[in-house]
Amino acid sequence: MKVLIVRVSSLGDVVHNMPMLADIKRHYPEAQIDWVVEEAYADLIRLNRHVNKVIPYAERRWRKSLLSSATRAEIRAFRAELKREAYDVVFDTQGLLKTGIVMGMARIAPGGKKAGLANGTEGSGYEGMSRLFHTMSVPVDSRTHAVLRGRLVAAAALGYSIDTPADFALTPPDLQPDWLPAEPYAVFFHGTARDAKKWPQANWTVIGQFLTERGLPILLAWGSDKEKREAEQLAASLPNARVLPRLPMLEAVLLAGKAALAVGVDTGLTHIAAAYNRPTVELYIDSPRWKTEGNWSPNIVNLGDGGHPPSVEDVRSAVRVLLN
């Protein structure tokens, strides 16, 4: 059986889509699974041991130069690659018009189907026009967890039940960068594009001091100049903390996947640490916890909820439990 998954972004959503692959392979061990994803996340998808082929999608870059001959040539090549196989099932688990169009480009085998979401969940960016490209639309509850959405669509289309915890099937990147410590370390994923999702700097300092007392080095990642300044301010008050260089995707994945402890706000790298089942404390400050909380492993502690951020003592207690 040949399967195509269309899930192009964003980082956390791409990670949360992965368990549907393990489900498919559990019930159809010979299935060949290809995946269309934004080019920035292609290397991450290649770490999933159930993926046969990654088809990079560069819509974010293409739309900046749609009229150039080079961009048009890339789009033609993408369409040709998409049509190279005749798929038995094509899944669009994002539910946007653009992902529906990609689904529409894909070729299906005789008797094949194109399956996607019949509706969005609460607060999602779902676009109903995406259903125009389906031959099968799967309804989900308005408060369905991000991991469960894709699993439900695949189960309905392929005729099985979900009866196992989420399995992300991620292998570690084969890298040994200079910044990677030989000893166990903690990582703080303190940065996020939306300020409302951030935890106060003073709280991070308290948790950092607690870890310093336990002799655990702290690595601070960042993704923008603003986040770098925040990391430098935090490191200035923590003798055991180190600000990392800007990391390419696979090194950022390695950072999350090797951590002895990850503490982070609701952001992609925090979810990657949880997907690797690392000891992880997820902090929900402004976003609802039900959407993305790590509920597949006792190594993950989820704290706070939209509008009800966790206290320092909540986080310190969780860290104490995970490290003991």
KESE-624960 format. One record per residue (C-alpha): residue number from 0; residue in one letter; x, y, z. Coordinates in steps of 0.05 Angstrom, whole numbers. Layout:
KESE-624960
pos, code, xx, yy, zz
NUM, A, X, Y, Z
...
//
This chain:
KESE-624960
pos, code, xx, yy, zz
0, M, 0, 0, 0
1, K, 26, 69, -18
2, V, 8, 127, 28
3, L, 20, 202, 21
4, I, 15, 249, 80
5, V, 7, 324, 68
6, R, 26, 362, 132
7, V, 70, 420, 114
8, S, 77, 461, 178
9, S, 88, 484, 233
10, L, 144, 452, 273
11, G, 102, 429, 332
12, D, 44, 407, 287
13, V, 90, 367, 242
14, V, 118, 330, 303
15, H, 48, 317, 330
16, N, 28, 286, 264
17, M, 82, 232, 268
18, P, 46, 179, 310
19, M, -4, 165, 254
20, L, 55, 134, 216
21, A, 70, 84, 270
22, D, -5, 67, 272
23, I, -7, 54, 197
24, K, 56, 11, 199
25, R, 30, -29, 258
26, H, -32, -49, 218
27, Y, 0, -48, 148
28, P, 73, -67, 158
29, E, 89, -65, 83
30, A, 60, 5, 73
31, Q, 104, 55, 37
32, I, 93, 124, 68
33, D, 115, 189, 34
34, W, 107, 258, 65
35, V, 99, 329, 36
36, V, 128, 380, 84
37, E, 156, 451, 84
38, E, 229, 446, 63
39, A, 253, 474, 130
40, Y, 227, 411, 165
41, A, 248, 359, 113
42, D, 309, 336, 153
43, L, 266, 327, 215
44, I, 217, 282, 177
45, R, 275, 240, 152
46, L, 289, 221, 225
47, N, 223, 184, 227
48, R, 239, 111, 214
49, H, 172, 98, 180
50, V, 181, 151, 124
51, N, 199, 124, 56
52, K, 207, 190, 19
53, V, 203, 264, 37
54, I, 176, 312, -15
55, P, 198, 383, 4
56, Y, 148, 438, -6
57, A, 174, 510, -10
58, E, 110, 552, -12
59, R, 138, 602, 38
60, R, 198, 615, -7
61, W, 160, 608, -73
62, R, 109, 661, -57
63, K, 164, 713, -51
64, S, 183, 704, -125
65, L, 123, 671, -159
66, L, 138, 706, -226
67, S, 211, 684, -231
68, S, 228, 628, -280
69, A, 268, 592, -227
70, T, 209, 589, -179
71, R, 162, 566, -234
72, A, 211, 511, -252
73, E, 214, 489, -179
74, I, 138, 486, -175
75, R, 135, 444, -239
76, A, 187, 397, -210
77, F, 148, 391, -145
78, R, 84, 374, -183
79, A, 121, 322, -224
80, E, 149, 290, -161
81, L, 81, 290, -129
82, K, 51, 254, -189
83, R, 107, 203, -196
84, E, 69, 153, -152
85, A, -3, 131, -154
86, Y, -24, 129, -80
87, D, -75, 84, -48
88, V, -89, 137, 5
89, V, -72, 210, 9
90, F, -81, 245, 77
91, D, -87, 320, 88
92, T, -85, 328, 164
93, Q, -75, 403, 163
94, G, -141, 424, 133
95, L, -120, 486, 96
96, L, -137, 507, 25
97, K, -63, 504, 6
98, T, -55, 434, 33
99, G, -120, 414, -1
100, I, -92, 439, -66
101, V, -29, 396, -56
102, M, -74, 337, -41
103, G, -111, 352, -105
104, M, -47, 350, -145
105, A, -30, 280, -119
106, R, -48, 220, -162
107, I, -88, 162, -132
108, A, -91, 90, -154
109, P, -156, 59, -178
110, G, -201, 52, -117
111, G, -157, 100, -77
112, K, -181, 154, -31
113, K, -163, 224, -7
114, A, -180, 232, 67
115, G, -178, 293, 111
116, L, -212, 330, 168
117, A, -286, 344, 162
118, N, -281, 401, 212
119, G, -231, 441, 252
120, T, -218, 438, 326
121, E, -229, 496, 374
122, G, -182, 554, 356
123, S, -151, 520, 296
124, G, -139, 553, 228
125, Y, -181, 500, 192
126, E, -208, 522, 124
127, G, -272, 487, 102
128, M, -255, 493, 28
129, S, -202, 440, 39
130, R, -258, 389, 38
131, L, -267, 401, -37
132, F, -206, 357, -48
133, H, -229, 299, -4
134, T, -264, 235, -23
135, M, -271, 221, 52
136, S, -278, 272, 108
137, V, -270, 249, 180
138, P, -305, 288, 235
139, V, -269, 300, 301
140, D, -290, 329, 368
141, S, -278, 404, 375
142, R, -228, 390, 430
143, T, -188, 335, 398
144, H, -114, 334, 417
145, A, -65, 352, 362
146, V, -34, 282, 362
147, L, -101, 247, 361
148, R, -128, 285, 301
149, G, -83, 253, 250
150, R, -88, 185, 283
151, L, -164, 187, 279
152, V, -164, 207, 205
153, A, -117, 149, 188
154, A, -156, 99, 231
155, A, -222, 118, 198
156, A, -194, 114, 128
157, L, -156, 49, 137
158, G, -205, 12, 182
159, Y, -171, 1, 249
160, S, -178, 25, 321
161, I, -127, 65, 361
162, D, -106, 23, 420
163, T, -34, 42, 435
164, P, 2, 104, 463
165, A, 29, 153, 413
166, D, 95, 129, 382
167, F, 134, 184, 346
168, A, 186, 135, 318
169, L, 241, 188, 318
170, T, 313, 167, 312
171, P, 367, 214, 339
172, P, 407, 257, 290
173, D, 476, 228, 276
174, L, 514, 290, 297
175, Q, 568, 310, 348
176, P, 571, 386, 347
177, D, 624, 422, 389
178, W, 572, 453, 435
179, L, 543, 386, 458
180, P, 567, 370, 529
181, A, 592, 301, 547
182, E, 556, 304, 614
183, P, 480, 307, 625
184, Y, 449, 375, 615
185, A, 384, 413, 622
186, V, 356, 457, 567
187, F, 308, 516, 574
188, F, 263, 530, 515
189, H, 243, 598, 541
190, G, 233, 633, 474
191, T, 171, 637, 431
192, A, 146, 685, 378
193, R, 85, 706, 419
194, D, 102, 744, 482
195, A, 37, 721, 516
196, K, 63, 649, 516
197, K, 127, 667, 553
198, W, 141, 653, 627
199, P, 172, 711, 666
200, Q, 247, 717, 665
201, A, 251, 719, 741
202, N, 217, 650, 744
203, W, 267, 620, 696
204, T, 323, 648, 741
205, V, 295, 613, 802
206, I, 290, 546, 767
207, G, 359, 556, 738
208, Q, 388, 568, 807
209, F, 354, 505, 832
210, L, 387, 465, 776
211, T, 454, 499, 788
212, E, 451, 476, 861
213, R, 442, 405, 834
214, G, 503, 412, 789
215, L, 465, 407, 723
216, P, 490, 451, 666
217, I, 437, 491, 631
218, L, 437, 504, 556
219, L, 398, 563, 529
220, A, 372, 560, 457
221, W, 345, 618, 417
222, G, 315, 632, 349
223, S, 315, 707, 341
224, D, 357, 767, 363
225, K, 306, 783, 416
226, E, 308, 712, 444
227, K, 384, 714, 443
228, R, 384, 778, 485
229, E, 336, 745, 534
230, A, 381, 683, 538
231, E, 442, 726, 551
232, Q, 405, 763, 607
233, L, 385, 697, 638
234, A, 456, 668, 632
235, A, 484, 730, 667
236, S, 448, 709, 731
237, L, 463, 634, 726
238, P, 535, 611, 731
239, N, 518, 542, 704
240, A, 481, 568, 642
241, R, 509, 575, 572
242, V, 479, 610, 512
243, L, 485, 567, 450
244, P, 499, 591, 379
245, R, 442, 594, 330
246, L, 428, 522, 315
247, P, 406, 492, 248
248, M, 345, 447, 251
249, L, 379, 380, 262
250, E, 424, 408, 317
251, A, 363, 438, 352
252, V, 329, 370, 348
253, L, 392, 338, 377
254, L, 392, 388, 434
255, A, 320, 369, 452
256, G, 329, 295, 441
257, K, 391, 287, 485
258, A, 370, 330, 544
259, A, 370, 301, 614
260, L, 315, 352, 628
261, A, 277, 400, 583
262, V, 235, 457, 610
263, G, 198, 497, 559
264, V, 138, 537, 539
265, D, 88, 514, 487
266, T, 134, 513, 427
267, G, 161, 465, 376
268, L, 227, 445, 409
269, T, 192, 431, 475
270, H, 146, 384, 438
271, I, 206, 351, 404
272, A, 236, 336, 472
273, A, 170, 305, 494
274, A, 166, 265, 429
275, Y, 234, 234, 446
276, N, 205, 219, 515
277, R, 258, 260, 550
278, P, 242, 284, 621
279, T, 202, 346, 600
280, V, 164, 400, 637
281, E, 115, 434, 589
282, L, 92, 504, 611
283, Y, 25, 529, 587
284, I, 19, 603, 598
285, D, -31, 630, 547
286, S, -48, 571, 503
287, P, -98, 515, 523
288, R, -64, 453, 549
289, W, -113, 403, 519
290, K, -88, 418, 449
291, T, -16, 395, 454
292, E, 1, 369, 524
293, G, 48, 310, 526
294, N, 1, 255, 549
295, W, 38, 193, 523
296, S, 93, 185, 575
297, P, 103, 192, 650
298, N, 168, 229, 633
299, I, 126, 289, 614
300, V, 95, 337, 664
301, N, 45, 388, 637
302, L, 34, 451, 679
303, G, -11, 511, 673
304, D, -66, 526, 623
305, G, -89, 584, 580
306, G, -92, 645, 626
307, H, -68, 605, 687
308, P, 8, 600, 684
309, P, 44, 552, 730
310, S, 79, 577, 793
311, V, 153, 572, 806
312, E, 138, 520, 860
313, D, 96, 479, 811
314, V, 155, 476, 763
315, R, 207, 463, 817
316, S, 166, 405, 844
317, A, 159, 375, 774
318, V, 234, 381, 762
319, R, 249, 348, 829
320, V, 204, 289, 811
321, L, 233, 280, 741
322, L, 305, 283, 765
323, N, 297, 236, 824
//
